Amino acid sequence: MAFIDEAEIVINALNKHDIKAKAGKEKVIGLYPMEKLIIDFNLDSHVRNGNISKKELGEFVEKYLSSTTKIHHPSYLAHQVAPSHYTGALGSLIDGFTNNAMAIYEMGPGAAAIEYFLINWMLEKIGWQPSPLTMEDEKNSHCFGGGILTHGGSIANLTALLAARNRVAPAAWDNGNPPDLALLAPAGSHYSIARAASILGIGRNAIYHLDVDKKGAVLPDKLGKSLARLERDGRKPMALVANACSTAVGIYDPLDKISDFCRDNNIWFHVDGAHGASVLLTREYKYLLKGVEGADSLTWDAHKLMQVPTLCAALLFRDHADIDTAFKQEASYLFHEKEQPGFDFIQRTIECTKAGLGLKLFMVLAALGERGISDYIESRVRLTREAHGYINGQSGFECPVIPQSNILCFRVHGSDELQIKIRDQLIQEGNFYLSTTLFNNVRYLRIVIMSPETTLEEIKKLIREIKSIIKGAMGVTSD
Ligand SMILES: *Cc1c(COP(=O)(O)O)cnc(C)c1O
């Protein structure tokens, strides 16, 4: 079988799948037992024998697609994963096909050029100095930013904290950590922050939780108190991490005031904008990131709010030297010193073989433009605020915070257990897919409006279905 024939089978199947999913006529989720899928896909026979025929390929792809969770479905409301734009998937295809492991320039000049350009584009959106393109530029700019595209916000956060660790404890790369390092972060920071503390050998118990308000947003007036507590324990702050926005409820920390505090106290300021930094592209909501330019580093996922397929996350630094020395203390700051026509990203990343992640981001931007992405984000955030008004107005329902992003939590009157039962029942029915979260130790149902197809109609139908679940014989009283 030739590539072109197989591609035709796959692309046609994807096209049909896409149309069906977006129309919302089928179930958004169906959790078949794993052992059934392994048999249905005929995995054993295909793996042993190879030589899959055209007919078998068509059958396999169809079965596979029908087993998928439909991220593009208007009732997909669960996780912060982009309903990927097909142009991004074409970018993944080009990257997979050419397989230019571009961490060194000679292994992928095109991919490296795209990544360098996109990092600069993002640096400018933050308000940081882009990296120079020529030797002349480099001589004339003393402080410029830098960054890397990597496989997800979790790796980006780990890398940012590594760079922060190296600044406070430059000898740690060779000798290991001093025993007194600590981190400042709100309790509502993403779990990858605590993991990073453990991976870096600081230990997650070295995280000092910042005081927050009822929405979980950091209280800037209490920062001094947290720092004093840390110092009283004989520790040194390695970094302060803030959310833009928080994963559970999508609330932005006051970055401007936090950044002033970090500057005054000489503390590395990392902003975890994995989900919410994309509002920098909008006119309506970029104010939520006010003060981000005062940070040292920012995590910004493209595979969440920019319709880019997984994985594609950016880690950006105000000063490129911080990332250029993160993995190799004596790294040259100046890439033009090396006699080659482009940039090696390899010294900026945990990864050795590195995918050309910029292609999929570029392809989506080339289709939608900054304006298209901005319109998409603004419409999703606006709809989430409308959904909040609607749900909060229903008797028996309550929302803990007014949403700032496209994340909305609510609960029905009753126990935590009831919220989980409702979700289980919804997933079993397969008409809606949402998640739950703990916020201030209370269990909430949580929706994230990601699909461009979702309207207030879906939200109204969801609430109707939840009401009928509560009425139905669930064996749990609703109050
Ligand atoms: C999603 C998220 C992460 C993790 O990013 P991945 O790309 O899923 O690894 C980290 N921080 C925040 C605030 C997030 O919302």
The ligand as an SDF file (V2000), in Angstrom:
LIG
                    3D

 15 15  0  0  0  0  0  0  0  0999 V2000
   -2.7950   22.6110   32.6810 C   0  0  0  0  0  0  0  0  0  0  0  0
   -1.9610   23.3070   33.6580 C   0  0  0  0  0  0  0  0  0  0  0  0
   -0.6450   22.8750   33.8970 C   0  0  0  0  0  0  0  0  0  0  0  0
   -0.0860   21.6190   33.2890 C   0  0  0  0  0  0  0  0  0  0  0  0
    0.1800   21.8090   31.9430 O   0  0  0  0  0  0  0  0  0  0  0  0
    0.3200   20.5350   30.9740 P   0  0  0  0  0  0  0  0  0  0  0  0
    0.5200   21.1600   29.6440 O   0  0  0  0  0  0  0  0  0  0  0  0
   -0.9730   19.7950   31.1100 O   0  0  0  0  0  0  0  0  0  0  0  0
    1.4830   19.7370   31.4590 O   0  0  0  0  0  0  0  0  0  0  0  0
    0.1370   23.6190   34.7650 C   0  0  0  0  0  0  0  0  0  0  0  0
   -0.3630   24.7060   35.3520 N   0  0  0  0  0  0  0  0  0  0  0  0
   -1.6170   25.1540   35.1640 C   0  0  0  0  0  0  0  0  0  0  0  0
   -2.0730   26.3890   35.8620 C   0  0  0  0  0  0  0  0  0  0  0  0
   -2.4600   24.4580   34.2980 C   0  0  0  0  0  0  0  0  0  0  0  0
   -3.7250   24.8930   34.1140 O   0  0  0  0  0  0  0  0  0  0  0  0
  1  2  1  0
  2  3  1  0
  2 14  2  0
  3  4  1  0
  3 10  2  0
  4  5  1  0
  5  6  1  0
  6  7  2  0
  6  8  1  0
  6  9  1  0
 10 11  1  0
 11 12  2  0
 12 13  1  0
 12 14  1  0
 14 15  1  0
M  END
$$$$
